[in-house]
Structures are given as structure tokens and as C-alpha cells.
């Protein structure tokens, strides 16, 4: 395995969680997408679900263009996409937003989330799944990079899981769940392990901090007896909405990693295409600026180069 392929595998699990992929068919169409360039404006996500103040250092795709972006690069959208955000000057990370209207998720277990039990469920399920897979697809859960944490004020659930494959390649699974009135928004951070901490810090400071759920859609807007209600809580959300018993049996993490090994290169190409588009657009803008700045000087130079009147000609002599 070469260094580039190795690096790719390390950070594709977060995006694999958001994308369901099929046979590769890379046909980049970034130029046809409606990229939204940040200027501090408010941009909506979902059908009146949330909004984001998009800073000048970012570009964004709405739900339709996020799905088109995935399709053009060999992916199959899962239908829950509501947008994606890319730093304009940094190709080390991106964040994808999904929304699942599974119903209002109770946070009654917020003080009893058992990180050890959740980790045990991941490990046992993954070990069982390894028995059904070829050695090349084995996966091993190492532990929490960051244990599950629930912010009661913001109604956000976060956690980061660390694992490795049979080639000793590190896999980082970083997760943010923003609870809403009748479901949750997933903020899926895509980054390599080397830049993960800095990427998470930047995402939280410059993206999530200006991401707001609209009034009427907020977690606290839930109406008991009227709104749809989910049948699982925070702990189950950590293991993908399944019960711990199901998580142990199925090995959710092991199921997801197969897509990484098979399609990681495609997703890397997709993100690389987006950043190529951004850089190309910047270069075009810079070229136009230089051209505009040079135009007055060129015009002045042309004026100076124009020949003056011939002093030998008597301008007062009438023509024949």
C-alpha cells in the first residue's frame, strides 16, 4: 500500500457514515454546481430547519448540490443530506450535514451514558463481524478519542471513536449530533488524523458556532402528545440508533468500514475536485484583478505612445 492510499484510508470513515457508495464512476461536474461563496450571509439548510452564517473563508453546497456532488463522483446519496461546507483556503477538512426525522429523542439518559459499556458494545460487535469477513477487512476498535458528551444547553451529542484495520492504519470516527424537535442533524467532519484536532476546533468555532436551528424546529419546541417521538435515547444514538444488543450482534462499525476500503479513493477525488474548483475560481478572480489594475497603466502608455502633430504642417493653411 503506498503512502497516498494509506493516508486516504485513515480519514474516510466519517464521510462513509454519511454516504452510501456504489461502483466508482468518477465524472467530476464541480463546475456545474451552484457553489455558495461566503460573505457573512445567512444560508438556509433543510426546509426551514436551520441556517448558517457563512463566513468569507468558506463555500457551501445546498442539499441538491451536495447530492449532485456525490453522484458526480460515484456516490449514492442517502436522501437525508441538507448541505456541505468547505474551507476555501484549506483542503484538510470538510463538514457534511444530514437530517434524520426519527422523532424527538429523549435526553433522560444524559447523566447515565455509560462510555465503557458503549465501547464494549462496539468492540464485541466488531469482533463478531470480523469472523464473517476476510482478514483484509478486519477492524479493531481501540477506544474513545473523545468519550460521548452531551451538552444539555445546546442539546448536542458528540463523540470520537478511534480504530485501526489489519494493516495498522488508524481510522478516526468523529461525530456531532444536534438534536431537534423531531429528529437530529448530523455534522460529519471529514479530516485526516493529523489535522483532526485543529479541524474540529475550526469547525466548532467558525461553523457550528454560527449554525442555528430555526425557531419552531428546536429541541425545546417539542410538544408532548402532538409531535413524533423516537423510541430510543442518547446512548442508542451513539451506536447508530440501534439497541446495544443489536450493535453487539451486527458490528455497525465493521459494516461501515468496508465502504472506506473500497471507495475511499473516489471520495478523496470528489473533495479534491471541490478544492480544485475553489482554487481555480480564486485564480480567475486574481487574474481579473491584475488585469483591471494594469488596464489604466496600459491605457496611459498607449496615450503617451500616440504621435503628436507634425510641426512642419501649417494647420492654418486651407485645404484644397
CORNORTA-V558729 format. One record per run of one state. SS is the DSSP state (h for helix, s for strand, l for the rest). FROM is the first residue (numbers start at 0). TO is the last residue. If there is no record, write none. Layout:
BEGIN
ss:from:to
SS:FROM:TO
SS:FROM:TO
END
This chain:
BEGIN
ss:from:to
l:0:1
h:2:9
l:10:11
h:12:17
l:18:18
s:19:20
l:21:28
h:29:31
l:32:34
s:35:36
l:37:39
s:40:44
l:45:48
s:49:53
l:54:56
s:57:61
h:62:71
l:72:73
s:74:75
l:76:79
s:80:86
l:87:91
s:92:99
l:100:102
s:103:105
l:106:113
h:114:130
l:131:133
h:134:136
l:137:137
s:138:150
l:151:154
s:155:164
l:165:168
s:169:179
l:180:181
s:182:190
l:191:191
h:192:205
l:206:206
h:207:209
s:210:212
l:213:216
s:217:217
h:218:220
l:221:227
s:228:232
h:233:237
l:238:242
h:243:249
l:250:250
h:251:304
l:305:319
END
